[in-house]
Amino acid sequence: MGINLDNIYQMYFFDLYRFLLSLCHNHHTAEDLLQETFFRAHLNIENYDADNIKT
């Protein structure tokens, strides 16, 4: 089963953004962290084989 990063992005973008914003209380920092998170996911997605991607 291949994992599609576009689908993951669409499904979890807002949840992850709200979570990061609640941690740092800064819109720009939350966006930077979100970008870094999805960048790292892009680099490592082929090595991930878990059923629950959200965790």
C-alpha positions as CSV (number, residue, x, y, z in Angstrom):
1,M,0.0,0.0,0.0
2,G,1.5,3.3,-1.0
3,I,1.0,6.4,1.2
4,N,0.0,9.5,-0.7
5,L,1.4,12.6,1.0
6,D,-1.1,14.9,-0.8
7,N,-4.0,13.0,0.8
8,I,-2.3,13.2,4.2
9,Y,-1.7,16.9,3.8
10,Q,-5.4,17.5,3.0
11,M,-6.7,15.3,5.8
12,Y,-4.4,16.6,8.6
13,F,-3.3,20.2,7.6
14,F,-5.8,22.0,9.8
15,D,-5.7,19.7,12.8
16,L,-1.9,19.8,12.8
17,Y,-1.8,23.6,12.3
18,R,-4.2,24.1,15.3
19,F,-2.2,21.8,17.4
20,L,1.1,23.6,16.6
21,L,-0.6,27.0,17.1
22,S,-1.8,25.9,20.5
23,L,1.8,25.0,21.5
24,C,3.6,28.1,20.2
25,H,0.8,30.8,20.2
26,N,2.3,32.4,17.1
27,H,0.8,32.1,13.6
28,H,4.1,32.4,11.7
29,T,5.9,29.9,13.9
30,A,3.1,27.4,13.6
31,E,3.3,27.8,9.8
32,D,7.0,27.3,9.8
33,L,6.7,24.2,12.0
34,L,3.9,22.8,9.7
35,Q,6.1,23.3,6.7
36,E,9.0,21.6,8.3
37,T,6.7,18.7,9.4
38,F,5.4,18.0,5.9
39,F,8.9,18.5,4.4
40,R,10.2,15.8,6.7
41,A,7.2,13.6,5.9
42,H,8.0,14.0,2.2
43,L,11.6,12.9,2.8
44,N,10.7,9.9,4.8
45,I,7.3,8.8,3.6
46,E,8.6,5.8,1.7
47,N,10.1,4.3,4.9
48,Y,6.8,4.6,6.9
49,D,4.6,1.5,7.0
50,A,2.3,2.2,10.0
51,D,-1.5,1.9,9.6
52,N,-2.2,5.1,11.6
53,I,-0.4,8.0,10.0
54,K,-2.0,10.6,12.3
55,T,0.0,9.5,15.3
